[in-house]
């Protein structure tokens, strides 16, 4: 597979905690949302694709069924928001709120 995040795909991603991984996914989703708001569809698409790649890398590390289920649903919701019909009725605010919790938790103990 041709990864956009080659260094992360080569093993560095596995060294991050789940919270750090999710915070990084949230950063890419946030970038996509920012580009979408600015009307730059090409940059939005690139950030969205990078976010899916990071979700896929996180799925590869998921050790438990509940985590697999949540990550799979998250991937589906993000894809639906950016390139589907938004059947999940996600909003910019709901996506940011979801990922902000991971960013806060990942930074809390630093």
C-alpha positions in Angstrom: 0.0 0.0 0.0 1.2 3.5 -0.8 0.9 5.4 2.6 0.7 9.1 2.9 2.2 8.8 6.4 5.1 6.5 5.5 7.1 6.9 8.7 4.0 6.3 10.9 3.0 3.2 8.8 6.6 1.8 9.2 6.0 1.3 12.9 6.1 4.6 14.7 2.3 4.7 14.9 2.3 1.6 17.1 4.5 3.3 19.6 1.9 6.0 20.3 -0.8 5.4 22.9 -4.4 5.1 21.7 -5.1 8.6 23.0 -2.2 10.0 21.0 -3.3 8.2 17.9 -6.9 9.5 18.2 -5.6 13.0 18.9 -3.6 12.8 15.7 -6.6 11.5 13.7 -8.5 14.5 15.2 -5.8 16.9 14.0 -6.3 15.7 10.4 -10.1 15.8 10.7 -9.7 19.3 12.0 -7.5 20.3 9.1 -10.1 18.9 6.7 -12.9 20.8 8.4 -10.8 24.0 8.3 -10.1 23.6 4.6 -13.8 22.8 4.0 -14.8 26.0 5.7 -12.4 28.0 3.6 -13.8 26.4 0.4 -10.6 24.7 -0.5 -11.9 21.3 -1.6 -8.6 19.9 -2.8 -6.8 20.5 0.5 -9.9 19.3 2.4 -9.9 16.1 0.4 -6.1 15.5 1.2 -6.6 16.0 4.9 -9.7 13.8 4.9 -7.7 11.0 3.1 -4.9 11.4 5.6 -7.4 11.1 8.5 -8.8 7.8 7.0 -5.3 6.5 6.7 -4.6 7.2 10.4 -7.9 5.6 11.4 -6.9 2.5 9.3 -3.5 2.4 11.1 -5.3 2.6 14.4 -7.6 -0.2 13.4 -4.6 -2.4 12.8 -3.6 -1.9 16.4 -7.0 -2.3 18.0 -6.8 -5.1 20.5 -10.4 -5.4 21.7 -13.7 -5.7 20.0 -15.3 -2.6 21.5 -12.3 -0.5 20.2 -12.6 -2.1 16.8 -16.3 -1.4 16.7 -15.9 2.3 17.7 -13.0 2.8 15.2 -15.0 1.2 12.4 -18.0 3.3 13.1 -15.8 6.4 13.4 -14.3 5.7 10.0 -17.7 5.2 8.5 -19.0 8.5 10.0 -16.0 10.5 8.8 -16.2 9.1 5.3 -20.0 9.7 5.3 -19.5 13.3 6.4 -16.8 14.3 3.9 -17.8 12.2 0.9 -21.2 10.6 1.6 -24.7 11.8 2.2 -24.1 12.4 5.9 -26.6 9.8 7.0 -25.1 10.0 10.5 -26.0 13.7 10.6 -22.5 14.6 11.8 -21.7 18.3 12.2 -18.4 20.2 12.3 -19.1 20.8 15.9 -19.8 17.2 16.8 -16.6 16.0 15.0 -14.5 18.6 16.8 -16.0 17.8 20.2 -15.4 14.1 19.7 -11.7 14.5 18.9 -11.1 17.4 21.4 -11.7 14.9 24.2 -8.8 12.7 22.9 -6.5 15.7 22.5 -7.2 16.8 26.0 -6.7 13.3 27.5 -3.5 12.8 25.5 -2.0 16.1 26.8 -3.3 15.8 30.3 -0.4 13.9 31.8 2.4 15.7 30.0 
